[in-house]
Amino acid sequence: MCVNGIYTSKPRFHKTYHYKASRPEETSANILHRDFNANKPNEKWCTDITEEKIPGTSQKIYLCTIFDLYDRFPVGYALSKRNDVALVNAALAAAWQREPNSHAILHSDRGFQFTRADFLQELKEHGMSQSMSRVSRCIDNGPMEGWQGLIKEMRVVLYPNVNSYEDMEEAFKATIEYYINYDPQERFNGKTAGQVRREAKDNPENIISYPIKQDKRYKNFWKKIDEKKNQLA
C-alpha cells in the first residue's frame, strides 16, 4: 500500500518502542546486508522458524528451514511440536548431511535459538560465518520469510484436509518435495529449484547465474524508510 501510495483514512498511531540491546557476544553483524544474490550453491544460507496451527486442535507445528539463496533450495529442514533449540539443531544437521562441505554464511534473525554461544561455536567448527538481521527488520531476511509463506500457501492448496499433527507433518514434507521437483519459477526460466541445483552440481565449472530482478519502487520505498529512521535515531 505504501509503495503504491494507498492510505487508509484512520489516523496513524505513533507508538514509542523501547528495545533492549542484546549483549555483543550473543549477536552477529548483518554480514548479508540484504545482498540476496548468490553466484553458486552453498555460498549464502538463510534460516528461520515458522508455525502453523493444526485445524480443529490447540496444537501447532513448527518448521525450521535452512534455505540456499542461490537456487531457493531447502537444503535442510525439521518439523516439531516445539519451537526450541532441538528443532534448529535438527534442521542444521539435515543441511550438513546433504552438504557436508558447505562453508556458507548463515543468516538468521535474533531468536534465542540462534544467539547461543554453542550455536555460533558449532558454525565456526564447520567453517561457517554467522549473519543476523537487525532488530525489527524482517526485510533483512526477506527471501526466507517469503519462502515460508509460499510453502504454507502451497500446503493449504495441496493438502487442505489435515486434522492431526501427523497429517500436517506429512503434508509439509510432501509440499516441500513438490516445491523442489514440480514448482517452476520465473526467475529460473521455468526450471524448478531442484533442477537448478542439479545443473549447478553437475557442472560446477559453468554455473549459471540467476540474478534477482530489482524493483525500483521497493528499493526507493525502503530507502525512504531507512532515511526516516536515521533522522529519528
ABEGO torsion letter per residue (X at the ends): XAAAGBBBABBBBBBBBBBBBBBAAABBBBAAGGBABBABBGABBBBBBBBBBBBGBABBBBBBBBBBAAAGBBABBBBBABBBAAAAAAAAAAAAAABAABABBBBBBABAAAABAAAAAAAAAAGBBBBBBBBGBAAAAAAAAAAAAAAAAAAAAABABBABAAAAAAAAAAAAAAAAAABBBAAAGGBBAAAAAAAAAABAABBBBBBBBBBAAAAAAAAAAAAAAAAAX
